[in-house]
């Protein structure tokens, strides 16, 4: 119940949620542009270099001075989703981002993924302050949920890190050796719901009459970890998906081999697939908007124009209607998930 104003006092106006006219007018002047440092296209600021982008003429992005020497912000999210980037843009000299999400090197972030687990180095990073005057101090802000008590299968990225770290699973090397190839070098690219590696092979791998000296390896963590809805993402389903897309005329990576490797969660599928050299880097360096939309239209057109009548798509699920698809999804929801079940029910 709203409180009534005292006698003789005027009621305060309700706060307005409308955007001020001056701010709305300023927004029209901002533009998307490529970051001069990393090439990522963004509006307002680069989420990787933490620098303003597309600033309108006559507008100055302020520099804030924090009431302490340094602010360490610990986050575990994709850079584009992390609100801590805002602080780095406004106070670049005082804010330090401790990134638990990626192992990609970046001068604006301090990575915290040692072999002993992310928390091991976190304490030393947050406490290893260089002394200045007696008033100097650091604020530590955790921009990550407190999920330490969750089972390991619900922390799939951590489970993969603990299982493999930056090392290629030995089962991959054994499989490639059986195919007459040898892993001459491997490099860990990233860990999210999968662990992804780039490998070079000498002698090269022979496949369908061609030789390949480079490949990408993905260990599929979602098969046993994270959400139950994604448990069907397995080596067999990815392989069949690429086969069907290829039949429709879509250029997809070749799957050279699949296998299983041991992890702390149990046996996990892995996929060895063709490395395709492109000028784009996931969500860091994107194709220009017009080119991207043209590619999407071309792929969608080919997929929609390819009939699956009489084609065995197994082990992929195939549904003739949206309602059948939703019914299948409902079977994947665990009984304890009391929030997801009614959400699906709203689609009916």
C-alpha positions as CSV (number, residue, x, y, z in Angstrom):
1,X,0.0,0.0,0.0
2,X,1.4,3.4,-0.9
3,X,2.1,5.9,1.9
4,X,-0.1,9.0,2.0
5,X,1.6,12.4,2.2
6,X,1.5,14.3,5.5
7,X,-1.0,17.1,6.0
8,X,0.0,20.1,4.0
9,X,2.7,18.2,2.1
10,X,2.5,17.7,-1.7
11,X,2.7,14.1,-3.0
12,X,5.9,13.4,-4.8
13,X,5.5,12.7,-8.5
14,X,5.7,9.1,-9.6
15,X,9.2,8.4,-11.1
16,X,9.1,8.4,-14.9
17,X,10.5,5.5,-16.9
18,X,10.6,7.5,-20.1
19,X,14.0,8.2,-21.6
20,X,14.8,11.9,-21.3
21,X,14.5,13.7,-24.7
22,X,18.1,15.0,-24.6
23,X,19.4,11.4,-24.1
24,X,17.1,10.0,-26.8
25,X,18.4,12.7,-29.2
26,X,22.0,11.8,-28.3
27,X,21.5,8.1,-28.9
28,X,20.7,8.7,-32.5
29,X,24.2,10.1,-33.0
30,X,26.0,7.0,-31.8
31,X,27.0,4.5,-34.4
32,X,28.4,1.0,-34.7
33,X,32.0,0.8,-35.8
34,X,35.0,-1.6,-35.8
35,X,37.4,-1.4,-32.9
36,X,40.7,-0.1,-34.1
37,X,42.6,-2.5,-31.8
38,X,40.9,-5.9,-32.3
39,X,38.5,-5.3,-35.2
40,X,35.3,-6.3,-33.3
41,X,32.2,-4.4,-34.4
42,X,30.2,-2.9,-31.6
43,X,28.2,0.1,-30.5
44,X,29.0,2.3,-27.5
45,X,32.2,0.3,-26.5
46,X,34.3,-2.6,-27.4
47,X,33.6,-5.5,-25.0
48,X,37.1,-6.9,-25.5
49,X,39.3,-3.8,-25.4
50,X,37.0,-1.8,-23.1
51,X,37.3,1.4,-25.2
52,X,34.5,3.7,-26.3
53,X,33.3,3.3,-30.0
54,X,31.2,5.3,-32.3
55,X,31.2,8.4,-30.0
56,X,29.2,11.2,-31.7
57,X,30.9,14.5,-32.5
58,X,30.8,16.8,-29.5
59,X,30.2,14.1,-27.0
60,X,32.9,13.1,-24.5
61,X,32.9,9.9,-22.6
62,X,33.7,10.8,-18.9
63,X,36.6,9.4,-16.9
64,X,35.5,8.4,-13.4
65,X,37.8,8.6,-10.3
66,X,36.9,5.8,-7.9
67,X,37.1,6.4,-4.1
68,X,39.7,3.7,-3.8
69,X,43.0,2.8,-5.5
70,X,41.7,-0.1,-7.5
71,X,38.6,-2.2,-8.1
72,X,38.9,-5.9,-8.9
73,X,35.8,-7.2,-10.6
74,X,35.5,-10.9,-10.8
75,X,33.2,-12.1,-13.5
76,X,32.3,-15.4,-15.2
77,X,30.3,-14.5,-18.3
78,X,30.8,-13.7,-22.0
79,X,32.4,-10.3,-22.3
80,X,29.3,-8.8,-24.1
81,X,27.1,-9.8,-21.2
82,X,29.4,-8.7,-18.4
83,X,28.3,-5.4,-16.9
84,X,31.8,-5.0,-15.3
85,X,33.0,-3.8,-18.8
86,X,31.2,-0.5,-18.1
87,X,33.4,0.1,-15.1
88,X,36.5,-0.6,-17.1
89,X,35.4,1.9,-19.8
90,X,34.8,4.7,-17.3
91,X,37.7,4.0,-15.0
92,X,40.3,2.2,-17.1
93,X,43.2,2.9,-14.8
94,X,41.6,1.7,-11.6
95,X,39.4,-1.2,-12.7
96,X,40.9,-4.7,-13.1
97,X,38.8,-7.4,-14.6
98,X,39.5,-11.0,-13.4
99,X,37.9,-13.2,-16.0
100,X,36.8,-16.7,-15.1
101,X,35.1,-17.3,-18.4
102,X,37.8,-17.5,-21.0
103,X,41.4,-18.4,-21.4
104,X,42.0,-16.1,-24.3
105,X,44.8,-13.6,-23.7
106,X,43.7,-10.0,-23.4
107,X,45.6,-7.0,-22.1
108,X,42.5,-5.7,-20.4
109,X,41.8,-8.8,-18.3
110,X,43.6,-10.8,-15.7
111,X,42.8,-14.5,-16.3
112,X,42.2,-16.8,-13.4
113,X,42.4,-20.4,-14.6
114,X,45.5,-22.0,-12.9
115,X,45.9,-25.7,-12.9
116,X,44.7,-25.8,-9.3
117,X,41.3,-24.3,-10.2
118,X,40.2,-20.7,-10.6
119,X,39.7,-20.1,-6.9
120,X,43.4,-21.0,-6.1
121,X,44.9,-18.0,-7.9
122,X,42.0,-15.7,-7.2
123,X,42.9,-15.1,-3.6
124,X,46.5,-14.3,-4.5
125,X,45.4,-11.9,-7.3
126,X,43.0,-10.1,-5.1
127,X,45.4,-9.8,-2.2
128,X,48.6,-9.1,-4.1
129,X,48.4,-5.3,-4.0
130,X,51.3,-3.0,-4.5
131,X,51.6,-0.7,-1.5
132,X,51.3,3.0,-2.0
133,X,50.2,5.3,0.8
134,X,48.4,4.0,3.9
135,X,45.0,4.9,2.4
136,X,45.4,2.7,-0.7
137,X,43.0,-0.2,-0.8
138,X,41.3,-2.4,-3.4
139,X,37.6,-3.2,-3.6
140,X,36.7,-6.7,-4.8
141,X,33.4,-7.2,-6.5
142,X,32.1,-10.7,-7.5
143,X,30.0,-10.4,-10.6
144,X,29.3,-14.2,-10.6
145,X,26.7,-16.3,-8.9
146,X,27.6,-18.2,-5.8
147,X,27.3,-21.7,-7.2
148,X,30.1,-23.4,-5.3
149,X,27.7,-25.8,-3.6
150,X,26.1,-26.9,-6.9
151,X,27.1,-30.4,-8.1
152,X,30.0,-30.6,-10.5
153,X,27.7,-31.6,-13.4
154,X,26.0,-28.2,-13.0
155,X,29.4,-26.4,-13.3
156,X,30.3,-28.1,-16.6
157,X,33.0,-25.5,-17.5
158,X,34.8,-26.1,-14.1
159,X,34.4,-29.9,-14.6
160,X,36.0,-29.8,-18.0
161,X,38.9,-27.6,-16.7
162,X,39.5,-30.0,-13.8
163,X,39.4,-32.9,-16.2
164,X,41.6,-31.6,-19.0
165,X,43.0,-28.2,-18.2
166,X,44.8,-27.1,-21.3
167,X,45.9,-30.6,-22.3
168,X,44.4,-32.5,-25.2
169,X,42.7,-35.8,-23.9
170,X,45.1,-38.7,-24.6
171,X,42.3,-40.7,-26.2
172,X,42.3,-38.2,-29.1
173,X,46.0,-38.9,-29.8
174,X,45.4,-42.6,-29.7
175,X,42.6,-42.4,-32.1
176,X,44.5,-40.3,-34.6
177,X,47.5,-42.5,-34.3
178,X,45.3,-45.5,-35.3
179,X,44.4,-43.5,-38.4
180,X,48.1,-43.2,-39.4
181,X,48.5,-39.6,-38.2
182,X,50.3,-38.0,-35.2
183,X,49.5,-34.9,-33.1
184,X,52.6,-32.7,-33.5
185,X,51.1,-29.9,-31.4
186,X,47.8,-28.9,-29.7
187,X,46.5,-25.7,-28.3
188,X,43.5,-25.2,-26.0
189,X,41.2,-22.6,-27.5
190,X,38.4,-22.2,-24.9
191,X,36.2,-24.0,-22.4
192,X,32.5,-23.3,-22.1
193,X,30.0,-26.1,-22.4
194,X,32.6,-27.9,-24.5
195,X,36.4,-28.0,-24.3
196,X,37.8,-26.9,-27.7
197,X,41.3,-27.6,-29.0
198,X,43.3,-26.8,-32.2
199,X,45.6,-29.6,-33.3
200,X,48.3,-29.9,-35.9
201,X,49.2,-33.3,-37.3
202,X,52.4,-34.7,-38.9
203,X,52.1,-36.9,-40.8
204,X,48.7,-35.4,-41.9
205,X,45.4,-37.2,-41.5
206,X,44.1,-38.9,-44.6
207,X,40.4,-38.7,-45.2
208,X,38.4,-39.4,-48.4
209,X,41.6,-39.2,-50.6
210,X,42.7,-35.8,-49.1
211,X,45.2,-35.0,-46.5
212,X,44.7,-32.6,-43.6
213,X,47.4,-31.2,-41.3
214,X,45.1,-29.2,-39.0
215,X,41.9,-30.1,-37.1
216,X,39.6,-28.9,-34.4
217,X,38.7,-31.2,-31.4
218,X,35.6,-30.6,-29.3
219,X,35.0,-32.5,-26.0
220,X,31.2,-32.4,-25.6
221,X,30.6,-31.5,-22.0
222,X,26.8,-30.9,-22.3
223,X,26.2,-34.6,-22.8
224,X,26.6,-35.2,-19.0
225,X,26.7,-31.7,-17.6
226,X,24.7,-28.5,-17.5
227,X,21.0,-28.6,-18.4
228,X,19.2,-31.9,-19.1
229,X,17.7,-30.3,-22.3
230,X,21.1,-30.4,-24.0
231,X,22.0,-34.0,-23.2
232,X,21.1,-35.0,-26.8
233,X,24.1,-33.0,-28.1
234,X,26.4,-35.9,-28.7
235,X,29.0,-36.8,-31.3
236,X,26.5,-38.9,-33.3
237,X,23.9,-36.1,-33.5
238,X,26.5,-33.5,-34.5
239,X,27.9,-35.9,-37.2
240,X,24.4,-36.6,-38.6
241,X,23.5,-32.8,-38.6
242,X,26.6,-32.1,-40.7
243,X,25.8,-34.9,-43.1
244,X,22.2,-33.6,-43.6
245,X,23.4,-30.0,-44.0
246,X,26.0,-31.2,-46.6
247,X,23.2,-33.0,-48.5
248,X,21.4,-29.7,-48.7
249,X,24.4,-28.0,-50.2
250,X,25.6,-26.2,-47.1
251,X,29.4,-26.0,-46.6
252,X,30.1,-27.5,-43.2
253,X,33.3,-29.0,-41.6
254,X,34.0,-32.6,-42.3
255,X,33.9,-34.9,-39.3
256,X,37.1,-36.9,-39.4
257,X,36.5,-39.1,-36.3
258,X,34.6,-39.4,-33.1
259,X,35.4,-41.1,-29.8
260,X,35.1,-41.1,-26.1
261,X,37.4,-39.8,-23.4
262,X,37.4,-40.1,-19.6
263,X,36.5,-37.1,-17.4
264,X,35.5,-36.4,-13.8
265,X,31.9,-36.7,-14.9
266,X,32.3,-40.0,-16.8
267,X,33.0,-40.8,-20.4
268,X,32.4,-37.9,-22.8
269,X,32.1,-37.8,-26.6
270,X,34.7,-35.9,-28.6
271,X,34.6,-34.9,-32.3
272,X,37.6,-34.4,-34.5
273,X,36.5,-32.1,-37.4
274,X,37.9,-30.1,-40.2
275,X,39.6,-26.8,-39.5
276,X,38.2,-24.1,-41.8
277,X,40.3,-21.0,-42.0
278,X,38.0,-17.8,-42.0
279,X,38.4,-14.1,-41.5
280,X,35.9,-14.2,-38.6
281,X,36.5,-15.2,-35.0
282,X,33.3,-16.4,-33.4
283,X,31.7,-13.3,-31.8
284,X,34.9,-11.3,-31.8
285,X,35.3,-10.5,-35.5
286,X,32.0,-10.7,-37.3
287,X,31.2,-10.5,-41.0
288,X,29.7,-7.2,-42.1
289,X,26.0,-7.1,-41.5
290,X,25.0,-7.2,-45.2
291,X,27.3,-10.2,-45.9
292,X,26.2,-12.0,-42.8
293,X,22.5,-11.6,-43.7
294,X,23.2,-12.8,-47.2
295,X,25.0,-15.9,-45.9
296,X,22.1,-16.6,-43.5
297,X,19.5,-16.3,-46.2
298,X,21.5,-18.6,-48.5
299,X,21.9,-21.3,-45.7
300,X,18.2,-21.1,-44.7
301,X,17.1,-21.3,-48.3
302,X,19.1,-24.5,-48.9
303,X,17.9,-26.1,-45.7
304,X,14.3,-25.3,-46.3
305,X,14.5,-26.4,-49.9
306,X,15.9,-29.8,-49.0
307,X,13.1,-32.4,-48.3
308,X,13.7,-34.9,-45.6
309,X,10.8,-37.1,-46.8
310,X,12.0,-40.7,-46.7
311,X,15.3,-39.7,-45.2
312,X,16.4,-41.5,-42.0
313,X,17.6,-38.6,-39.8
314,X,18.3,-40.7,-36.7
315,X,19.8,-40.3,-34.2
316,X,18.5,-36.8,-34.6
317,X,14.9,-36.2,-33.3
318,X,12.5,-35.2,-36.0
319,X,9.1,-33.7,-35.4
320,X,6.2,-33.0,-37.7
321,X,4.7,-30.2,-35.6
322,X,5.6,-27.7,-32.9
323,X,3.3,-29.4,-30.3
324,X,5.1,-32.7,-30.8
325,X,8.4,-31.0,-30.4
326,X,7.3,-29.3,-27.1
327,X,6.0,-32.7,-25.8
328,X,9.4,-34.2,-26.5
329,X,11.1,-31.3,-24.6
330,X,8.8,-31.9,-21.7
331,X,10.2,-35.4,-21.3
332,X,13.7,-34.0,-20.8
333,X,12.7,-31.7,-17.9
334,X,13.8,-33.3,-14.6
335,X,11.0,-33.7,-12.0
336,X,12.6,-31.3,-9.6
337,X,12.6,-28.4,-12.0
338,X,9.3,-26.7,-10.9
339,X,9.9,-23.6,-12.9
340,X,10.6,-25.0,-16.4
341,X,7.6,-27.3,-16.6
342,X,4.9,-24.5,-16.4
343,X,7.0,-22.4,-18.7
344,X,6.7,-25.0,-21.4
345,X,3.0,-25.4,-20.6
346,X,2.5,-21.8,-21.7
347,X,3.4,-22.6,-25.3
348,X,0.5,-25.0,-25.6
